[in-house]
Amino acid sequence: MEFKTINPATGETIKTWPTMASEEVWEIARLTGSAYRKWRLLTVAERAPHFEQLAAVLRDNLEDWAVLITTEMGKPITEARAEIEKCAWMTEVYAANAAAWLADEKVEVDGRRHTVIFQPLGVIFSIMPWNYPFWQALRFAVPGLMAGNTSLLKHASNVTGCAFAIEDAFVQAGFPPDVFRTIVPDYATVSALIGSDIVQGVSLTGSTQVGRHIGAEAGRNLKKVVLELGGSDPFIVLEDADIDFTARGAVTGRMLTAGQSCIASKRFIVVEEIAETFAARFTELMTGLKVGDPRDESTQVGSLVNPAAVAELEEQLAQSVGLGARILCGGEKIPGPGCFYPPTVVTDTRPGMRLVDEEVFGPIAPIIIVKDEAEAIVLANASEFGLGGSVWTRDLDRGEKVAREVDSGTLFVNSITKSDPRMPFGGVKNSGLGRELSHYGLKEFVNVKGINVYDHG
C-alpha cells in the first residue's frame, strides 16, 4: 500500500511512500521496547546531555527542516523556522530543569522514611497531527524520553518526511538506537499496538472525534492516555481594551499557521461599546496581510493543508451567512492550484451558526457582539471546547478575574494563547484530558511510586 505527500501550495506530488508492513512495525516496536530496558537505567543527569545535543542538531538543520515543513504542510517559511527554534529551546528547558522536576519527594507521615519517586512506564505511542509537525511530536517526545520512556511516533501521513527527519534528529544527537522511532502503520496495526504489552501509554494530538476513538482503545486496554484535542478559543475584548494593540493580537492569534491551530483565537467576543471600532481596525489589519507562496520570505499567510480544508471553511461560512452573518473582508477561495484562502472577518455572528458553534480550522474570524463582561464570560463558556483563550483589557486585575471564570486549560490576559515548556498545556471538556509540558507533562507517563520505610520490631 502506498500514499503520496502533496505540496498544498502547488498541488504537486512531493513523494510516494509505502505503508510499512505489519511485521516491520512490530519489529520496530520490539526494538523500542528493548531500548527502554537500558534507557530507563540512566539517571536524568545522564540523559540530559543527549537533549542538549538534540537542541544543537535542530539548529544545525534548521533551514533544511523548515523548508521541509513548508513544503509538506504549507505554512510560511518564517513560521517554520520559528517552530524548529521553539523545539530547540523546549529541549534545552527540559535538559536544564528535568532533574529538579523529577527529584524524589520526601513526605512527613508516620514511620521512619517516606518518599515519592517517579519512574518511567515503558514504550509510549504517540499519534500526532500535521499543523506543527516538529513541535507537536517533540512536545510529547522530549518529556517522555527525559523521564526514561522510549517513544514510537505515528505521524500524520502528509508530513511523513518530517516524521523521519525527527527520527534522524535523535540519531544525529547520539541517542541510543531505537529510543525514538517513527512508524508508518495501517489503522489495524495502530489499534493492535495500543492493545499490546509493548505499549504502556498513548498520547494523541488531534480532533475530538479521533480522541474519543483512541481514548476508548486505551481505556479498553487500561493504558494511560493523554489527549490534546480541538479548540474554539474565545478572544474576549472588554470595553477598556487598547483597540490597536488588541486588534494586532487578534490578527496574530487567528492567523498563525493560516488559522490551522488548536489554540488559535477562534471566537472574537467583543463588548458592544467598542465593537464597531475593533471590527474596523481588525478588518483593516487582516486585509493587509500578504497571502502567497509560503517559501517567499515576505509571505504572512500560507496555504491550507488540502482542498478538503478549503471546502469545509466554505461550508461553515455559507451556513453562517445564510443565517445573517455579514462578511467584512475575504470570504472567497483564492483561484489557482494551491489551497489558499484569504483572511476573513465576519460580524453579526451568534450561536447556532457553524462559525461560532464549531472549531473553524482556517483563517475566518467571527465577531460576536455582547453587551458586557458578564455576557462575554457566559458566551465564552458556551462551547463544547475548553483548550485556551484570552481576555484583553487595560485593567490587569479585571483580566485575571475574567480568566479565572472561563472554562479552559489555559487563559491569557493581553496575549494570544501559546504553549510554553515551563507552563502546563492541555484542555478540559471536549478539548481533551491530561497535560503536556512543564513538570506536569513530565509526570504524565511515569509511575508515581510511594516508598515507605518503618522501623522493625
Secondary structure, DSSP 8 states (H G I E B T S, - for coil): -EEEEE-TTT--EEEEEE---HHHHHHHHHHHHHHHHHHTTS-HHHHHHHHHHHHHHHHHTHHHHHHHHHHHH---HHHHHHHHHHHHHHHHHHHHHHHHHT--EE---SSSEEEEEEEE-SEEEEEE-SSSTTHHHHHHHHHHHHTT-EEEEEE-GGGHHHHHHHHHHHHHTT--TTSEEEE---HHHHHHHHHSSSEEEEEEES-HHHHHHHHHHHHHTT-EEEEE----EEEEE-TTS-HHHHHHHHHHHHHGGGG--TTSEEEEEEEHHHHHHHHHHHHHHHHT--BS-TTSTT-SB---SSHHHHHHHHHHHHHHHHTT-EEEE--S---SSS-----EEEES--TTSHHHHS---SSEEEEEEESSHHHHHHHHHSSSEES--EEE-S-HHHHHHHHHHS-SS--EESS-----TTS-B--EETTEES-BSHHHHHTTTEEEEEEEE----
